[in-house]
């Protein structure tokens, strides 16, 4: 009985505890769901952070790679390149020159004295034998008077000796004098004659010296300098810096000396036609011809010295002026022009920096022809399709890897005033139909800058 009661009590207690447990279970279920959501959020945050970190690492790696690539690219020098420009197939040989007077001479005094008067100044055109100046020479005049007096004395002594010798010759016939005395008289006469001749020569010398007090033009021409004025002390000879009285030049015809390159020397001969062109006379030609050559090649310049004479009756051509000489000989052959700033001057000789297909440099030796001032003629060493570096650095050497940049270029300028097809490079395309090597392999060439 008691056992049943106890079982009922246990059942009642259990029935009382069951709602509490059910309530506890109901409370624990939301808590578990909250924990699961929080855990899921944390996992998502961690994943996002991992993804962001990976992306950042990848971005930094890409930046590092780009920086390294950019550094490597910047380490490779960039050079500007152009083509040599081909000259025309046939043209006159055009060479620079300086005009010279046909005859020119400084005029010095041959006697001492003071300048008494001058008759012509600079720019005066004088004829041969025309009086230029007078020199006052009192000392020479006195010496001349003295020499004339000495000549009179010598002549008087000679006359006396002549009379004495004649008398002794007559007395010798009658044996009135000895042979020795007659010979002494004859010898004395010969000595007096020699003294007379010496005195006459001295008089003529002083007369000639006195005649030098008049300064005459030795040839027809124009006075280009006058270095003395009235009252200046004049010394004979050309000693000292101020002894030149005048400078006279004959300017008709006028002569021009040109140095013809050795390659063209066989085409130059006496009588070859030529003409001059000067910047101050645009469009005007002064015709002449080759009158002589040196018939020898200068060992230093490897050129043939050639003289061209040009009539100058109008006096337009002035000595010392610059002119372009056009020799009427057709120059043929493959010739190129390169800018002067594309050359390297090395101890082994003149070089140009050529870029090959692999974007590497090569120092190419050149054979130079004519000098046009801003450009040079190249006879050997380059081809029209070669790319050469402009303003190459002295540090460039064979086999250096470079990037290239094509420079805009125009046709080769013609030699000054060339009106007969001498405009070198006319009609040639500026890029000769090719493209420069690209800056990096497999990429197109850069645009012209």
Buried (B, 14 or more C-beta within 10 A) or exposed (E): EEEEEEEEEEEEEEEEEEEEEEEEEEEEEEEEEEEEEEEEEEEEEEEEEEEEEEEEEEEEEEEEEEEEEEEEEEEBBEBBBBBBBBBBEEBBBBBBBEBBBBBBBEBBBBBBBBBBEBEBEEEBBBEEEBBBBBBBBEEBBEBBEEBBEBBEEBBEBBEEBBEBBEBBEEBBEEEEBEEEEBEBBBEBBEEBBEBBEEBBEBBEEBEEBBEBBEBBBBBBBBBBEBBBEEEBEBBBEEEEEEBBBBBBBBBBBBBBBBBBBBBBBEEBEEEBBBBBBBEEBEEEEBEBBBBEBBEEBEEEEEBBBBBBBBEBEEEBBBBEBEBBBBBBBEBEEEBBBBBEEBBBEEEEEBBBBBBEEEBBBBBBEBEBBBEBEEBBBBBEBBEBEBBBBBEBEEEBEEEBEBBBBBBEBEBBBBBBBBEBBBBBBBEBEBBBEEEBBBBEEEEEBBEEE
